[in-house]
């Protein structure tokens, strides 16, 4: 316990003796530290944006490949049977509003026309 008290007193004496040097050093290096921290934050932001863009591109491309595979399977398979699929609020045969789907027992969501 006495060693702890003596160490605390020695540390306090050293801090008091060199306080001006410590204060000057802190004042001189603080702007540099802030600038470095700001630069580092900008670097982290840029890296995060790049990573998100890469992930988004990868997800979108995989979704398109999967969609193309699904659409290719629907277009190739089927016995030629055709039926009209309508969305809620539409009536079959009302001015060509519905879409046709081919295949046995498969329904298809209406695709936007245009």
N, C-alpha and C positions, 0 to 999 in steps of 0.2 A: 504494500500500500504506500509505503514511504517512497519507493522508487517511482511510482506513478505520480505522486505529488511533486517530487523533484524534477521529473521529466516535463511535467506541465509548466512548472516555474521556469525551467530552462528554455522551453519553447516560447513562452510569453516574453521572456527577456530578449531572446533573439528576434522575435517579431517586432518588439518595440525598438530595438537598436537599428534594425534594417528596414523600418517601416517606410521611410522615404524612397529607398531603392525599390521596394516591393510595389508601392503605389505608382511610381514612375513606370516600372516595367508593365504593370497591368494597364495603365492608361495608353502606353505605346502599342501594346499588342492587341488591345481590345478591338480597334477598328479592323485590323487585319483578320482577326478571328471572325468577326461579323461578316466581312466580305467573303472569306473562305466558306463560311457556313451558307451564305446566300448562293454562292457559285455551286456548292455541292447540292443544295436543294434543287437548283435549276437542272443540274445534271441528272439527278434522280427523276425529276419530272419528265425529262426528255426520254430517258430509258424506259420509264413506265409507259409513256405514250407509244413508243416503238413496240414494246412487248404486246400492248393491247391491240395495236394495228395488225401485228403478225398473227395473233390468236384469232382475231376477227376474220382475217383473210383465210386462215386455215379452216375455220368453222364454216364459213360461207362456201368455200370450194368443196368441202366434204358434203355439205347439204345439197349442193347442185349436182354432184356426182350421184348421190343417193337418189335424188329426184329424177335424174336422167335414167338411172337404172330402173326405177319403178315405172316411169312412163314408157320406157322401151319394152318392159315386160308386159304392160297392159296393151300396147299397140300390137305386139306380136302374137299374144295369146288370145284365143277367142274363137268361137265357131261362126261368127258373122251375125249372131243375134243382136238386134239393135233395139234399144228402148229409150224413151225420153225421160230425162231427169229434170225435175223442176225444183226451183227454190221456193221457200214459203212465200205465199202471196201471189204466186204465178199459177196460171191454169195451163194444162197441157194444150198445145196447139194454138196458143194465143199469139199469133204473129211470129212464130219461130223463136219464142222466148226461151224455150228449154234447150238443153244440149243433149246430144246422143252419146251413149256409152256402148261399147261393144264388149262382148264376153258373156259368159254364163254366170249369172248371179252376182256380177260385180257392178257396183254403182260408182259413179264418178261425180266429184264436185263440179259445179259449173265453172268454166274458165271465163275470165273476162275477155270479151270480144273486142278486137280492134288492133 
